[in-house]
Amino acid sequence: MTPVFSQLFESVPDALLVVGRDGRIELANENAERLFGYASGQLSGLSVEELVPAGARERHRGHRERYMHQPRVRPMGGANMTLVGQRRDGQQFPVEIALSPLDASDEAPRYLASIRDISETQRARQALARARYDTVLARIGQLALASTDEESVIGRLPGLLAEVMDVPVVAVVVVRGEEAMVSAQTGLEAADLVDPQWLSLEQGPLQRVLQSGQPVLVQSPELPGPPPPWPVETASAALIPLLDRSRPMGALVALSPQPARFDHDALQLLQQTGNLVSALMQRRRTEEQLAHAQRLEAVGQLTGGVAHDFNNLLTVLSGSLQLLEIECEGQHDASEIISSALRSVERGTELTSKLLAFARRQHLSPRVIDAGALLADLERMLRRTLGETVVLRIDCEPGLSPLYADASQLDSALLNLALNARDAMPGGGEITITARERWVTAEPSTPGQRPGHYIAFTVADTGHGMSPAVVARAFEPFFTTKAIGRGSGLGLSMVYGFVSQSGGYMHIHSEPRQGTRVELFLPVASADAAMREAPAPDVNVRGSEAILLVEDEADVRAIGGAFLRSLGYDVVEVGSAADALERLASREDFALIFSDVMLGGGMNGMELAQAAQALRPHIGVLLTSGYDDPSIQIESPQRFELLRKPYRREALATAIRRNIQAPPQP
């Protein structure tokens, strides 16, 4: 070493190393010894790999050999590349390095490395980056608070993140069924949004993040570069899971052509943004479910009102036909016509019954049910009904607690679901019906799900499944995807109404080509639940007592009066609650008040019944309605019997005798 070179070598403020072709240090200045913690002369002869962390030595050796094969002036490290040195005591620190070959043609090749500790520079750089990240997070938070459109907020996030992190690609990926879809992005071409290979759910980084629910960092050569799927060369990537109550529903993806681009601060930014995206997606999903529940409730109220009015019309038709039947007894031709008309009325009654089932206003007769026995009976019927191409499996958990529901309605609901499943498998398939006992907790994101003790019935098929748009409308009355004449569109709506009215709830899980699974949750019977049997009608029951008939529809009132008079009763007809109370005040011998529930303005039938019994404690009460008004059972201290319209004359006769009490004393 010449004196001039030696003087320059020691006067440079950076750490300097001269390395031979074999990778061993031949010269080191005092700054290098001080930087790496070695005494004077101790660096000479050491392999240069001793100055890097053990985990990086093999990789460093490969980089060094490639550099020595093609030596050139090369700066390394800084903002876009993190290099780490290691002191003699094991302490690690960030460095910048400048490499240069030494021109010595008459000697073996040597290489000069200038090394600088950039700990302070890196800390300042990290502080600036954190400040930028915090600013972006604050801006994103303001956008989320100020906007009522979660979609637009999520749509702006990739651009904001890509700008602040200086990366070309950021995307929000959501998983729907068996496919991953890009819902928001920056830096991707249109062709890259259609089933990109990198977004495979079978293997690769996205599959790992969805399976683990943890952030995934990927470095090349694992990542693909262009051509597709990405329009930029990718050397590092970060995937942050988007969690829906601990279950991944997608990922926030950032790609960079720079190796090791995503440090701790960048990952924190992505993680916090991912949490916000998850919250926005959950809120949107909850709002959609709530809106759907409210829409069904509104349709149910409308449907119940229509069915109520239709039942009034059917009451008039049915009553008039029944009176004609009495008048035309013995006239064969007339009786045939009347019977045909009455059958049509019965079909209309079945239609309104389905509408009322959806509106949760049908008449139910709940009792204690053994789920195992019910499924055994259903299995015998279904095996005769489903056909040879359908494999039926029944799986009932042994020792189930009894449930409390209307057995015939539950039987019809399961039968309806099984037939729907069969129709979804025109080429045959498998239907599985199971029953399990479940304790359910409250779930804010699932409106209608109430905590409690349930028996869960599941009907699953291997059919063609349903799209999300069809699932969203599946419970709506008259909505059907079947061909004209193949279905009324009331099957699922009837099941939905029955389950809701029974104190339970239901779910549909379906994907195109993945089959459908419908779950019904019905409450377990309480310890004091008793069997309830409806008494058989007695067609010969007649009487002579005074009855006050209250009905605001004149035609319906006329039919009711005619029925009662044909049974021998002394009938007084009025059209309002006020008129009824006036008659009760002026006459004491009424044995029973027979009133419609919905009386228009003023009191309803239940309030009138309570007022009547306050005025005449011994008077009997029978109510009638086009639907079962739940308020009668909830608000009333008495449980008044309700006769559903349209009613048969024989059923009215039996109900009247059942509710007439001892006549008042003069």
C-alpha positions, 0 to 999 in steps of 0.5 A: 500500500502506497503512503498516499493510499494509506493516508486516504484509506484512514482519513475517509470517514466511512468504514473501508474494507479491501476484500480479495477474490476469496472473500477474505478481508485483506485491509480494514481502516480504523473506522471499520474496526470501530464500526464492527467492534474489532481490535486493531488488526483483527478484521484482517483474514476474516471472511467478509460474511462474518460481518453479516447476520448468520441467516444471510451469510449464504445468500451474501456469499452468492451475491458476492461471487456474482459481483466478483464475476462482473465487478462494477461500481455499485451502491447498495442499501438505502430507502428501497433496500435494507442491508444489515451488518453485524458487530462482533458482539452480535448486535445488528444495524442497518448499513449502506454499502458502495462497492468498487473493483480496485484496478491493479492489473499486476496483482490479484483482483481486489474489491473495495467496500465502503460501509456506512451506519445509517441507523439515525438516517433510517430512524428519521426515514421511518419517522417520516413514513409513519407520519405519512401513514398516520395521515393516510389512516386519519383520512381513511377514517374521516372518509368512513365516518363521512360516507354512507356508501361503504362501496365508494370508501373501499373503492378509494382505499387502493389508490390512497395506499399505493400512493403513500407506500409507493407501490404499483398495485393494491387490491381488495380481494373478496371470496364469493363461493369458490371464486376470488374476485377483485372488488377494488384495485389500482394498478391492474389492467382489466384482463387481470381482474378475470380469474387471475392465476395468482388469486387461485384458491387451490394453492398459493399465497391467497389460499394460505392467508384464507386458510390461516387467517394471518398476514402473509409476506411473500418474496421472489422467486415465489411470486410470478412476474409479468406476463400475467397475472400482474402487469408489473414485476413483483418481488415482494407482496403483502396479503392481509386477511379481511376477517368476518368474525374470525373467518377470512372473507378476502384479503387486502393485497399489495405488490411491489417490484422492490424486494423486502418492500413491506417493513413493520410500519407498512404492514401495520398500515395495511393491517389497520386498513384491512381491519377498517375494510373488514368492518365496512364489509361487515356493516354493509352485509349487516345492513343488507340483511337487516334491509332484507328482513325489513322488506320481508316484514313489510311484504308480510304485513301487506300479505297479511292484510290482503289475505284478511280481506280475501278471507272476508270475501271467502267467508261470504262466498262459503257462507252463502254456499253453505246456506244454499246447500241447506236449502237445496238438500235433496236436489242432486244437480244443485248440490253437485254445483254447490259442492264444486263451488265449495271446493273452489272456496277451500282451494282459495282458503288454502292459498290464503293460509299460505299467505298467512303462513308467510305473514306469520298470522296463521292458526297454529296448534303447537304441541310437544313433538318427538323429532325422531318419530316425526322424521321416521314418518316423513322418511317413509312418505318421502321414499315413496315420493322422491323417486328412484334417482334421488338418494335420501339420507335421514340422520337424527341425533339420538336423545334429542329433547322434544320440540314445541311446534305445530306438527302438521306444519313442520311436516309440511315444511320439511316435505316442501323443502325435500320436494324443492331439493328434488326439483333442483336435481333433475338428473338425480342426486342426494338429499340429507335431512338431519336433526340436531340439538343446538344452543344458540347465542345472539348474533348482531349481524344476523337479524332474527336469530334469537338466543335459545335452545333449539332443535335444528333441522337441515335439508341439504341437496346436491343440486344446481344451487342458487345465486346470491340474487335468488337466495336474497328473494327466496322467502318472498311470496310468489317468487319462483324460478320454476317454469310456469305451472310448476310452482306457486312461489309460496313454498319457502315463504310459507316455511319462513312464516311458520318457523318465525311464528313458532319462535324460531328462525331459518337460514339458506346457504347456497352457491351455484353448482354447490347445492343448497342447505336450508336450516330450520331452528325450532324451540325446544319444548319447555318443561310444562308444555302440554299436548293441545288437542282441538276438539272435534266439531259437533254438527248437531250442536244448536241453541236458543240463547241471545247472541250479539254479533259484531262485524263491520263488513255488512256482507260478512255480518249477514252470513254470520247472522244467517248461520246463527239463526239457522242454529236456533239462536236469537241474534242481534247484529251491529256494525261497530264496538260502540253500537255493541256496548250500547246494546249490552247496556240496554239488554242483559240476557246476551249469553255470548258476543261474537265479534270480528277482531278488526272493526275499523275505527275505535275499539278492536274486537279484543278491547270490545270483549274485555269491555263486555266482560267488565260490563257483563262478567258472565258473558261468553266471548268468541272472536273471528278474524281473517288471520290470527292476531298475535296481540290477542294472545300477548296483550289480553289477560284472557285467552279468547278463542279465535275462529278463523275465517272463512269458517264452516257452519259446523265449526261455528256451532261447536265454538259457540257452545264451547264459549257460552257460559251460564246465562246471567241471573235476572 
